[in-house]
């Protein structure tokens, strides 16, 4: 039968003194499987199949935010009651104007069922698009809390739960410094401003920039620059409070959102951070480096009503950071 003109011919290997194929010849996967002796095609039987269900950890219920603030975040439900709302008493706390302070409750019944109750919310609770006052949840149900927030209820095993938490963390964290990333910061800043205006509390933004960072990269290399960023971020992370938000804004810039602090307090806080950075030694590739930082501070309360926005707060802090750099660096400007 003539050769198929569409099928390329495999070149015939040239012979060698020992009857072996030359090194330049590469057999295809089909060649090797055809030549393999059946007796050598064995599978390790000691590995076994999937873990039987009885050996798996017990399942647990989780809520995953699928739209609205914090999309992707997963909350594990406890064995008792879980409150959903804006208030401090809520285990699933949502800083959204359309969510009531104590909006809804999920409780575990004696038979292991999960029941959702609306707690007299202003904007209602919905499951599968239908308004509900009390309903038993089933895995896969979609829950809407007011007009903006959508949650998914599911029952999963411990491994899947752990993976969900890790995926969310990786989506909101900067991989190098472990600070929150810019996307998360902008989202959180909007909700923090809304919270501060609603409760008439202070909110300040501290914008930091590592001085002469390009010189560090040019002189010592980018790996040294990465070590500096990691060390500075770790220092600031240890200095902030639990309620503060620390994020990498871009490049060598970082932001701290300080809840409940007005401008004077933010300036003092920023000065402590500046001194801490100045005193820090970064050991990298056998060398010891020292860096400084310039800082600009702004407070929501000092801005006119029309400028009390995320953009307005960042703009004022950035203007003051620029002034700190033009006046000699390694200093804090809060006016």
matplotlib code that plots the C-alpha trace (Angstrom):
import matplotlib.pyplot as plt

x = [0.0, 1.5, 2.4, -0.1, 1.1, -0.4, 1.6, 5.2, 7.7, 9.7, 13.5, 15.1, 17.8, 21.3, 23.1, 25.8, 28.6, 26.6, 23.2, 22.0, 20.1, 22.2, 21.6, 20.0, 17.2, 14.1, 11.4, 7.8, 5.5, 3.9, 7.3, 8.1, 4.8, 4.9, 8.3, 7.6, 7.3, 3.8, 5.4, 7.0, 3.7, 2.8, 0.9, 1.7, -1.2, -0.1, -1.3, -5.0, -8.0, -9.7, -10.0, -13.3, -16.0, -15.8, -12.1, -12.7, -13.1, -16.6, -18.3, -19.0, -21.2, -19.7, -20.9, -19.0, -19.5, -20.2, -21.0, -20.7, -17.9, -15.4, -16.3, -14.6, -14.3, -15.5, -17.0, -17.2, -20.4, -20.2, -22.3, -24.6, -25.9, -24.2, -25.4, -25.1, -25.1, -23.1, -23.0, -20.0, -22.0, -22.2, -19.9, -20.4, -19.8, -20.7, -19.9, -22.7, -25.3, -28.0, -27.4, -29.0, -27.0, -28.3, -29.8, -30.2, -29.3, -28.3, -28.7, -28.1, -31.0, -31.0, -31.2, -28.2, -30.3, -29.3, -32.1, -32.0, -34.1, -34.6, -34.3, -36.6, -34.1, -34.9, -34.1, -35.1, -33.4, -33.9, -33.1, -33.3, -34.8, -37.7, -38.1, -38.0, -38.6, -37.5, -36.2, -34.2, -31.0, -29.7, -26.2, -25.9, -28.6, -27.9, -28.7, -29.2, -28.7, -30.3, -29.8, -26.0, -24.7, -25.0, -23.8, -23.6, -24.4, -22.7, -21.7, -18.1, -15.4, -12.4, -10.0, -12.3, -12.9, -9.2, -8.7, -11.5, -9.8, -6.4, -7.8, -9.4, -6.2, -4.2, -6.7, -6.4, -2.8, 0.4, 2.5, 5.8, 5.0, 1.8, 0.2, -3.3, -3.2, -4.4, -7.7, -8.6, -7.5, -9.7, -12.7, -12.1, -11.4, -14.8, -16.5, -14.4, -15.3, -19.0, -18.6, -16.8, -19.5, -22.3, -21.0, -19.2, -15.9, -12.4, -10.5, -7.0, -4.9, -1.1, 0.8, 4.4, 7.2, 10.6, 13.2, 15.6, 14.3, 15.4, 19.0, 18.7, 17.7, 20.3, 23.1, 22.3, 19.9, 16.2, 16.5, 17.9, 15.1, 12.6, 14.2, 13.8, 10.2, 9.5, 11.3, 9.6, 6.2, 6.8, 7.8, 4.7, 2.5, 3.8, 3.2, -0.4, -3.5, -6.0, -8.6, -6.1, -5.7, -2.2, -1.8, 0.8, -0.3, 2.2, 5.9, 7.6, 4.4, 2.3, -0.9, -2.2, -5.9, -6.3, -9.8, -10.9, -7.9, -7.9, -5.1, -2.9, -3.0, -2.3, 0.8, 2.1, 1.4, 3.2, 6.2, 6.5, 6.5, 9.1, 11.5, 11.0, 11.9, 14.9, 16.2, 15.7, 18.6, 17.9, 20.3, 20.5, 23.1, 25.7, 25.1, 23.3, 21.1, 19.3, 16.5, 14.2, 10.7, 8.8, 5.1, 2.0, -1.1, -4.6, -7.8, -11.4, -12.6, -10.4, -11.8, -14.9, -18.0, -17.8, -14.3, -14.8, -14.2, -11.5, -9.9, -10.0, -8.3, -5.6, -5.0, -4.4, -2.1, -0.2, 0.3, 1.8, 4.0, 5.4, 6.1, 7.9, 10.2, 10.9, 11.7, 14.5, 12.8, 12.8, 10.0, 6.2, 4.0, 0.4, -0.4]
y = [0.0, 3.4, 5.8, 8.3, 11.7, 13.5, 11.5, 12.6, 9.7, 9.0, 9.1, 5.7, 5.6, 5.0, 2.1, 2.2, -0.2, -1.6, -1.6, 1.3, 4.3, 7.4, 10.2, 12.4, 10.0, 10.5, 7.9, 9.1, 8.1, 5.5, 4.0, 3.4, 2.0, -0.4, -1.6, -2.0, -5.6, -6.4, -7.8, -4.4, -2.5, -2.7, -0.3, 0.2, -1.4, -0.1, 3.4, 2.6, 4.7, 7.7, 7.8, 6.1, 8.5, 7.1, 8.2, 11.8, 14.6, 15.6, 18.1, 21.7, 24.5, 27.6, 30.9, 32.3, 35.9, 35.7, 39.4, 42.6, 43.6, 40.9, 38.7, 35.4, 35.4, 32.3, 32.1, 28.8, 28.4, 27.3, 24.7, 27.2, 30.5, 32.7, 36.3, 38.2, 42.0, 45.3, 45.2, 44.2, 41.3, 39.7, 36.8, 37.4, 41.2, 43.1, 46.8, 47.6, 50.3, 47.9, 45.4, 45.9, 45.9, 42.5, 41.3, 37.5, 34.4, 30.9, 28.3, 24.6, 22.4, 19.2, 17.1, 18.9, 21.1, 24.7, 27.2, 30.9, 33.5, 37.1, 39.3, 42.1, 43.5, 46.7, 45.4, 41.8, 38.4, 36.2, 32.6, 31.6, 35.0, 34.6, 36.8, 34.6, 35.0, 31.4, 28.6, 25.5, 25.8, 23.3, 23.0, 25.2, 27.8, 31.4, 33.9, 37.6, 40.0, 43.2, 44.7, 44.3, 41.2, 37.6, 34.6, 30.9, 28.3, 25.0, 21.9, 20.8, 18.8, 20.2, 20.0, 22.0, 24.5, 25.0, 25.5, 28.1, 30.1, 29.9, 30.9, 34.0, 34.9, 34.6, 36.9, 39.8, 39.5, 40.8, 37.6, 39.3, 41.3, 39.5, 42.9, 43.4, 44.2, 47.4, 46.0, 44.9, 48.3, 50.3, 48.2, 48.3, 52.1, 52.7, 50.7, 52.3, 55.8, 54.8, 53.4, 56.5, 58.8, 56.7, 56.5, 59.9, 58.3, 59.2, 57.6, 58.5, 57.3, 57.0, 56.8, 55.6, 55.5, 53.9, 56.5, 56.0, 52.5, 52.5, 53.0, 49.9, 47.9, 49.4, 49.0, 45.7, 44.0, 43.3, 40.3, 42.8, 45.1, 42.3, 41.6, 45.3, 45.3, 42.2, 43.4, 46.9, 45.3, 42.8, 45.7, 47.8, 44.7, 44.2, 47.9, 48.3, 47.5, 44.6, 47.1, 48.8, 47.9, 47.6, 47.3, 47.6, 50.4, 49.9, 49.4, 50.7, 52.5, 51.2, 52.5, 52.1, 52.8, 53.8, 53.5, 55.9, 58.2, 61.8, 63.7, 64.5, 60.8, 59.7, 61.9, 60.4, 56.9, 57.6, 59.0, 55.8, 53.8, 56.2, 55.8, 52.0, 51.8, 54.0, 51.8, 48.5, 46.6, 44.4, 41.5, 40.4, 38.2, 38.9, 42.6, 44.8, 47.6, 50.4, 52.5, 55.3, 56.3, 59.4, 59.7, 61.7, 61.6, 62.7, 62.4, 62.2, 64.8, 67.5, 67.2, 69.2, 67.1, 66.9, 65.5, 62.8, 60.1, 57.4, 59.5, 62.7, 61.0, 59.4, 62.7, 64.7, 62.1, 61.8, 65.6, 65.5, 62.6, 64.6, 67.5, 65.2, 64.0, 67.5, 68.8, 66.2, 62.7, 60.6, 62.7, 62.8, 65.5, 65.8, 69.4]
z = [0.0, -0.8, 2.0, 3.1, 1.7, 4.7, 7.3, 7.7, 7.6, 10.6, 9.8, 10.0, 12.6, 11.5, 12.8, 15.5, 16.3, 19.2, 17.5, 19.7, 18.5, 18.3, 20.9, 18.3, 17.7, 20.0, 20.2, 20.5, 23.3, 21.0, 20.2, 23.8, 24.8, 21.8, 22.7, 26.5, 27.6, 29.0, 32.2, 32.9, 32.7, 36.4, 38.6, 42.3, 44.1, 47.5, 46.7, 46.7, 45.7, 47.3, 51.1, 52.0, 53.3, 56.9, 57.1, 56.0, 58.5, 59.3, 57.0, 58.1, 56.7, 55.2, 53.7, 50.7, 49.6, 45.9, 45.2, 47.2, 49.6, 50.4, 47.4, 47.7, 51.5, 53.3, 56.8, 58.7, 60.6, 64.2, 66.0, 67.6, 66.1, 63.5, 63.2, 59.9, 59.9, 60.3, 64.1, 66.2, 67.6, 64.1, 63.3, 59.6, 59.7, 56.5, 56.2, 53.7, 54.0, 52.7, 55.6, 58.9, 62.2, 63.0, 59.8, 59.9, 61.9, 60.9, 63.6, 63.8, 64.8, 66.9, 63.7, 62.2, 59.8, 59.3, 59.6, 58.4, 60.1, 59.1, 62.2, 61.1, 58.6, 56.8, 53.3, 53.7, 53.4, 50.2, 49.3, 45.7, 44.9, 47.3, 50.4, 53.5, 57.3, 58.2, 56.0, 56.2, 54.1, 51.7, 50.3, 47.2, 48.3, 47.3, 50.0, 49.4, 52.4, 51.3, 47.9, 47.5, 49.3, 47.9, 49.8, 48.9, 51.6, 51.3, 53.3, 52.5, 54.1, 56.0, 53.0, 50.8, 53.6, 54.1, 50.3, 50.2, 52.9, 51.2, 47.8, 49.4, 51.2, 48.1, 46.2, 48.7, 49.8, 48.2, 47.6, 48.5, 51.6, 52.8, 53.3, 51.7, 48.0, 46.3, 45.1, 48.7, 50.1, 47.7, 48.5, 52.2, 52.2, 50.7, 53.5, 56.2, 55.0, 55.1, 58.6, 59.9, 58.4, 59.7, 63.3, 63.4, 64.2, 63.1, 60.1, 59.0, 56.1, 56.4, 53.1, 53.3, 50.7, 51.1, 50.4, 47.5, 46.9, 43.2, 44.5, 46.6, 43.5, 41.3, 43.8, 45.5, 43.1, 43.1, 45.5, 48.1, 47.3, 47.9, 51.3, 52.2, 51.2, 53.2, 56.3, 56.3, 55.8, 58.6, 60.9, 60.1, 60.4, 64.0, 64.9, 63.8, 65.8, 65.0, 63.7, 61.3, 57.6, 56.2, 52.4, 49.7, 47.5, 44.8, 44.3, 47.5, 48.8, 51.7, 53.3, 56.8, 57.5, 61.1, 62.4, 65.2, 64.9, 63.9, 62.2, 65.3, 66.4, 62.9, 62.8, 66.1, 64.9, 61.6, 63.5, 65.5, 62.2, 60.7, 63.6, 63.6, 59.9, 60.4, 63.2, 61.3, 59.8, 56.8, 56.3, 52.7, 50.9, 53.6, 53.6, 56.1, 54.6, 56.3, 54.8, 55.7, 54.8, 54.0, 55.2, 54.4, 56.6, 56.1, 58.1, 56.9, 59.4, 58.0, 54.5, 53.2, 52.9, 49.1, 49.3, 51.9, 49.5, 48.9, 46.1, 48.3, 51.3, 49.2, 47.2, 50.4, 51.9, 48.6, 48.5, 52.0, 51.1, 48.2, 50.6, 53.0, 50.1, 48.8, 52.3, 52.7, 53.2, 56.3, 57.8, 58.4, 57.0, 58.3, 57.4]

ax = plt.figure().add_subplot(projection="3d")
ax.plot(x, y, z, "-o")
ax.set_aspect("equal")
plt.show()
